[in-house]
Amino acid sequence: MESLARRDPTRPFFLQVGYHRPHTPYDPPAAYWEKYKNLEMAPPPIGDWCGEYSGETHSLTMHHGDIGDAMRDDMRRGYYASVSHMDYEVGKLFYWLRKQGLLENTYVFVLSDHGDMLGDHYQHKKAVPFEGSARIPLLVYSPVLAEKGGGKRRHAPVSHMDIMPTILDLAGITPEYEMDGESLRESIDSDREADRTHLHGEHSNPELGNGFQYLVNSREKYIWETKSGKEYYFDLKKDPGELHNAVLDVQYEERVKTLRKMLITILEERPEDGLVSNSDLCPGKILGQVRSGLLMNMPEYP
């Protein structure tokens, strides 16, 4: 806010504001902890597929394990208190922008880089494609919608890779090179949903001893573990908590086949990864967290 106060008011501005919480360690300011410390926490979702993660542990630094009800609930209280603290800080920014008369021509994006499993399915932290980790908020303040008198909720899948093309579009800037994401401007300012039917996500984590490739939309999610070959299918409409892995259920057999084929088609465009062989998924491999081929193909930035 201080930097905005000193800026040249005749020029547009772009500001990235990074908040360090919510994140480990779960250490909110005392005033916010007091609001949550005695609140009863709902039990976490525990799926019928997560038994391998249920071993007892006493450390929040572990990616999975049963830490017991008391520690788990305090972890969640600390996280939720940090969310409340961040809400307050974002509110201060909005108050200042409104006071300066800047909200009439300013878009504000509020999002997170990742979620936190917080004990869901005996898992902790991030790096997995399950809802607690992968499903993050994207809230956009639009002066166009504000003028029309209200906000809207969208259901099409979006990703971090859409943020840059969206901001460039809003700023009237034509990208100098092709980008993986797409502009969400029309979806933000009108009644049009984004065109994307599924979002392809991936994460490779040698520390976990596995990697994930997945397809998701507002209705369903298909996950393939690249090392073990294990598959998951979740009907997110009926089962938003991912309690039942329905990959072997007869009623979803065709959907699983369709999504598996979609993933194979995507991965066939990257033969150097070795995840597909003879038009089928090929398990037994964990990709590097940063692949040299992608770095070599990156555009030259000015």
C-alpha positions in Angstrom: 0.0 0.0 0.0 2.9 2.3 0.7 4.3 1.6 -2.7 1.0 2.3 -4.4 0.8 5.6 -2.5 4.1 6.7 -4.0 3.4 5.6 -7.5 2.8 7.8 -10.5 -1.0 8.1 -10.6 -1.0 8.7 -14.3 0.3 5.3 -15.1 -1.4 1.8 -14.6 0.0 -0.6 -12.0 0.4 -4.3 -11.4 1.0 -5.5 -7.9 1.7 -9.0 -6.7 1.1 -9.4 -2.9 2.4 -12.6 -1.3 1.1 -13.7 2.1 3.1 -16.3 3.9 0.2 -18.0 5.5 -1.8 -20.2 5.7 1.1 -22.6 5.5 3.3 -24.7 7.8 4.2 -24.0 10.5 0.6 -23.5 11.7 1.4 -20.4 13.8 -1.3 -17.8 13.5 -1.2 -14.6 15.5 -2.5 -15.2 19.1 -5.6 -13.1 18.6 -6.7 -15.3 15.7 -5.7 -18.6 17.5 -8.0 -17.5 20.4 -11.0 -17.5 18.0 -10.4 -21.2 17.1 -8.6 -22.9 19.9 -11.8 -24.3 21.6 -13.8 -24.9 18.4 -14.8 -28.5 17.7 -13.4 -29.7 14.5 -15.4 -32.0 12.1 -13.7 -35.3 11.4 -11.7 -35.4 8.2 -12.7 -37.5 5.2 -11.1 -40.9 5.3 -11.5 -42.8 2.0 -11.8 -46.5 1.4 -8.6 -46.4 -0.6 -6.1 -44.8 1.9 -5.3 -47.6 4.3 -1.6 -47.6 3.2 -1.3 -44.1 4.6 -2.8 -44.8 8.0 0.4 -45.8 10.0 0.8 -44.0 13.3 3.1 -40.9 13.3 3.8 -38.1 15.7 5.3 -35.6 13.2 3.7 -33.0 11.1 6.7 -33.0 8.8 5.6 -36.4 7.4 3.5 -36.5 4.2 1.1 -39.1 5.6 0.2 -41.0 8.8 -2.3 -40.9 11.6 -1.2 -38.2 14.0 -4.1 -38.6 16.4 -7.2 -36.5 16.9 -5.8 -33.9 19.2 -2.8 -32.9 17.1 -4.8 -33.1 13.9 -7.5 -30.8 15.3 -5.0 -28.3 16.5 -3.3 -28.3 13.1 -6.6 -27.5 11.5 -7.4 -24.8 14.1 -4.1 -23.2 13.3 -4.6 -23.3 9.6 -8.2 -21.9 9.8 -7.0 -19.1 12.1 -4.3 -18.2 9.5 -7.0 -18.1 6.8 -8.9 -15.6 8.9 -5.8 -13.6 9.4 -5.2 -13.5 5.7 -8.8 -12.5 5.1 -8.3 -9.5 7.3 -5.1 -8.5 5.5 -6.8 -8.8 2.1 -9.6 -6.7 3.5 -7.1 -4.0 4.4 -5.9 -3.9 0.8 -9.4 -3.7 -0.6 -10.2 -0.9 1.9 -7.2 1.1 0.7 -7.9 0.6 -3.0 -11.5 1.7 -2.4 -10.4 4.7 -0.4 -8.1 5.8 -3.2 -10.8 5.3 -5.8 -8.9 2.6 -7.6 -11.3 -0.3 -7.4 -13.4 1.2 -10.3 -10.7 0.2 -12.7 -8.7 -2.6 -10.9 -9.0 -6.3 -11.1 -8.0 -8.3 -8.0 -7.1 -12.0 -8.1 -7.0 -13.9 -4.8 -5.5 -17.4 -5.1 -3.2 -19.9 -3.5 -0.3 -21.9 -4.9 -1.5 -25.1 -3.2 -3.8 -26.4 -0.6 -3.1 -28.6 2.4 -4.4 -32.1 3.1 -4.7 -31.3 6.9 -5.2 -35.0 7.8 -7.7 -35.8 5.0 -7.2 -39.5 4.1 -4.3 -39.6 6.6 -2.3 -37.2 4.4 -0.5 -33.9 5.2 0.9 -31.0 3.3 0.7 -30.8 -0.5 2.0 -32.5 -3.7 -1.0 -34.9 -4.2 -3.9 -34.6 -6.6 -6.6 -35.0 -4.0 -9.1 -32.2 -3.2 -7.5 -30.8 -0.1 -4.2 -30.3 -1.9 -5.1 -29.6 -5.5 -8.5 -27.8 -5.3 -7.6 -24.2 -4.4 -9.5 -20.9 -4.5 -9.6 -18.5 -7.3 -11.5 -15.4 -6.4 -11.6 -12.5 -8.8 -12.9 -9.0 -8.1 -14.1 -7.5 -11.4 -15.1 -3.9 -11.6 -17.4 -4.9 -14.6 -19.3 -7.3 -12.4 -19.3 -4.9 -9.5 -21.0 -2.3 -11.6 -23.7 -4.9 -12.6 -24.3 -5.5 -8.9 -23.0 -8.9 -8.1 -20.6 -11.8 -8.5 -20.9 -15.2 -10.2 -19.7 -18.7 -9.5 -18.0 -20.7 -12.2 -17.7 -24.4 -12.4 -15.3 -25.1 -15.3 -11.8 -26.2 -14.3 -9.1 -23.5 -14.3 -5.4 -23.4 -13.4 -2.5 -21.2 -12.4 -1.4 -21.3 -16.1 -4.5 -19.3 -16.9 -3.5 -16.3 -14.7 -0.9 -14.8 -16.9 -2.9 -14.9 -20.2 -5.9 -13.5 -18.3 -4.0 -10.6 -16.8 -2.4 -9.8 -20.2 -5.8 -9.8 -21.8 -7.3 -7.5 -19.2 -4.3 -5.2 -19.7 -4.7 -5.2 -23.5 -1.3 -6.8 -24.1 -0.8 -9.4 -26.8 1.5 -12.2 -25.7 4.7 -12.5 -27.7 4.7 -16.3 -27.5 2.3 -19.2 -27.1 1.2 -20.0 -23.6 -0.3 -23.2 -22.1 -3.1 -21.4 -20.3 -6.1 -19.4 -21.7 -7.6 -16.1 -20.8 -10.5 -16.2 -18.4 -11.6 -12.7 -19.2 -14.9 -13.5 -20.8 -15.7 -16.0 -18.1 -15.0 -13.3 -15.4 -16.9 -10.5 -17.0 -19.8 -12.3 -18.6 -22.1 -15.3 -18.2 -19.8 -17.4 -20.4 -18.1 -20.5 -18.8 -14.6 -21.3 -19.8 -14.5 -23.8 -22.7 -12.1 -26.3 -21.1 -13.9 -29.6 -20.4 -11.1 -31.2 -18.4 -7.9 -30.0 -16.7 -4.7 -32.1 -17.0 -2.6 -31.9 -13.9 0.6 -33.6 -12.9 3.1 -33.7 -10.0 6.2 -35.6 -9.5 7.7 -36.0 -6.0 10.6 -38.3 -5.5 10.4 -37.7 -1.8 7.0 -39.4 -1.8 8.3 -42.1 -4.1 5.6 -41.5 -6.6 4.2 -39.2 -9.3 0.7 -38.4 -10.4 -1.0 -37.6 -13.7 -4.7 -36.7 -13.5 -7.7 -35.3 -15.3 -10.4 -33.3 -13.5 -13.5 -31.2 -14.0 -16.3 -30.2 -11.8 -18.0 -33.6 -12.0 -15.2 -36.2 -11.9 -11.5 -36.9 -11.4 -9.2 -39.6 -12.8 -5.8 -40.2 -11.3 -2.9 -42.4 -12.4 0.1 -43.0 -10.2 3.1 -43.2 -12.5 5.3 -45.4 -10.3 2.8 -48.0 -9.0 0.2 -47.8 -11.9 -2.6 -47.4 -9.4 -5.7 -45.7 -10.7 -8.4 -43.7 -9.0 -11.8 -42.5 -10.2 -14.0 -40.1 -8.1 -17.5 -39.0 -8.9 -17.1 -35.5 -7.4 -20.8 -34.7 -7.6 -21.8 -37.7 -5.5 -18.6 -38.0 -3.5 -16.9 -34.5 -3.1 -14.8 -35.9 -0.2 -13.3 -38.6 -2.4 -14.4 -41.3 0.0 -14.8 -44.0 -2.5 -12.4 -45.0 -5.3 -14.8 -46.0 -8.0 -12.3 -47.0 -10.6 -13.5 -50.7 -10.6 -17.2 -49.9 -10.3 -19.1 -51.2 -13.3 -21.2 -48.1 -13.6 -18.1 -46.0 -14.2 -16.3 -48.4 -16.5 -16.8 -46.4 -19.7 -15.9 -43.1 -18.0 -12.7 -44.6 -16.7 -11.8 -45.9 -20.2 -12.6 -42.6 -21.8 -10.5 -40.6 -19.3 -7.6 -43.1 -19.4 -7.6 -42.7 -23.2 -7.6 -38.9 -22.9 -4.6 -39.1 -20.6 -2.8 -41.5 -23.0 -3.4 -39.1 -25.8 -1.9 -36.2 -23.8 1.1 -38.1 -22.7 1.8 -39.5 -26.2 2.8 -36.0 -27.2 5.7 -36.3 -24.7 7.4 -39.6 -25.7 10.6 -38.5 -23.9 8.8 -39.0 -20.6 8.3 -42.7 -21.2 4.9 -42.8 -19.6 3.1 -44.4 -22.6 4.0 -47.5 -24.6 2.0 -49.2 -27.3 -0.9 -46.8 -26.7 -1.2 -47.8 -23.1 0.0 -46.3 -19.8 3.4 -47.5 -18.8 4.0 -47.5 -14.9 7.3 -47.8 -13.1 8.6 -44.3 -13.5 8.8 -41.1 -11.5 9.5 -38.0 -13.6 11.9 -35.4 -12.5 10.4 -32.4 -10.8 11.9 -30.1 -13.5 12.3 -31.8 -16.9 15.2 -30.6 -19.0 13.1 -30.8 -22.2 10.7 -28.2 -20.9 13.6 -25.8 -19.9 15.2 -26.2 -23.3 11.9 -25.2 -25.0 11.2 -22.2 -22.8 10.9 -18.9 -24.7 13.6 -16.3 -24.4 12.4 -13.7 -21.9 13.3 -10.0 -22.5 
